[in-house]
Amino acid sequence: MRVLVAEDDYVSSLMLTCCLEEFGYEVTTVDNGLKALELIRTGEFQLVISDWSMPKMTGVELCRQIRKRPASTYTYVILLTSHQGTESVVEGLEAGADDFIVKPFQPDELQVRLRAGERVLSLESRDVTIFALAKLAESRDPDTGAHLDRIREYCRVLCEKLVEHGPYVDQIDGDYVRTVYLTSPLHDIGKVGIPDNILLKPGKLTDEEFGTMKQHAKIGSDTLDAALKARPDAQYLRMARDIALSHHEKFDGSGYPFGLKGQDIPLCGRITALADVYDALRTKRVYKPAFSHEKAREIIIEGSGTHFDPVIVDVFLQTELKFVEIGQGFVDDVPQSRRESNNNVTPVSHSILSRFDRTLTFAEALVTAST
């Protein structure tokens, strides 16, 4: 990984360079904050070590300028300083610094703090990669539009309300909310294994075709499970797998793929199930019009205790105005030409081998995202 060092003292700059290269980093050095800012603007550096006191632009001002930039990726900044005390720490943090190292620095401490920065940056890459994979799978369906954006927002609203009260308080915390938000867009990733002539069929599916369509839950679960076996410590992959497998299970046991019932269905799957159904009801499809919020609300209430967990239905009713706002904020915008081209797709056959190869590719990508 590349590291940009902004340090006007030659000896300190040399020592930093030697340590960083020993740790395996590629190092670029500059002697003032203005030069550092110019290089950061190229987008080639996400990890920066800056001295606090420098000519032309101090490290603190460099932090401020970095945080003002409209950037697509995050820049992690470590300030190297001889300043000590609460006031200096507060000033640096307010400017946008992520961490501090006091001069004279210790190589072991420097390495630990750099690894912490890498973890933060890898989390950002993970989030983007996961959502990109979900979008790729969803792009095969011309009618999905902003479905993924709405799904994760609906799930977030339900989780945040469940944190406040009810029987699931002990199961949900801030990390849980964040992980559901991150992984719920992967709920239908198994659709990559469904033949186009079924997935894109503009009319009602036959019983046989619906049986094939239902396989997407297991395909998605197997894909994510393959990634999980390669990285068993990645808890977000575990939740993603559970969501993909269980978001079509029903509270009374009449769902698929395994007919799980009640509390046997993972909580994340029960949450995603309601969000997914609500969005499907509120969205226009080739086989149905978009239902009003009132109609969707009525259907969800009717499904309490059968299709849906009654606790989650109750939370939905407490947050329904937020659901309406989310629906209005993420409106589908699918070009008509794309709808027509997909609806006229020529049926294709999918061999077991091609399906396995596609699943493996997704699993490999997910493992990459977790490192």
Buried (B, 14 or more C-beta within 10 A) or exposed (E): BBBBBBBBBEEBBEBBBEBBEEBEBEBBBBBBBBBBBEBBEEEEBBBBBBBBEBEBBBBBBBBBBBBEEEEEEBBBBBBBBEBEEEEBBEBBBEBBBBBBBBEEBEBEEBBEBBEBBBEBBBBEBBBEBBBEBBBEBBEBBBBBBBBBBBBBBBBBBBBBBBBEEBEBEEEBEEEBBBBBBBBBBBBBBBBBBBBBBBBBBBEEBEEEBEEBBBBBBBBBBBBBBBBBEBBEEBBBBBBBBBBBBBBBBBBBBEBBBBEBBEEEBBBBBBBBBBBBBBBBBBBEEBEEEBBEBEEBBEBBEEBBEEBBBEBBBBBBEBBBEBBEEBBEEBEEEBEEEEBEEBBEBEEEEBEEEEBEEBBEEBBEBBBBBBE
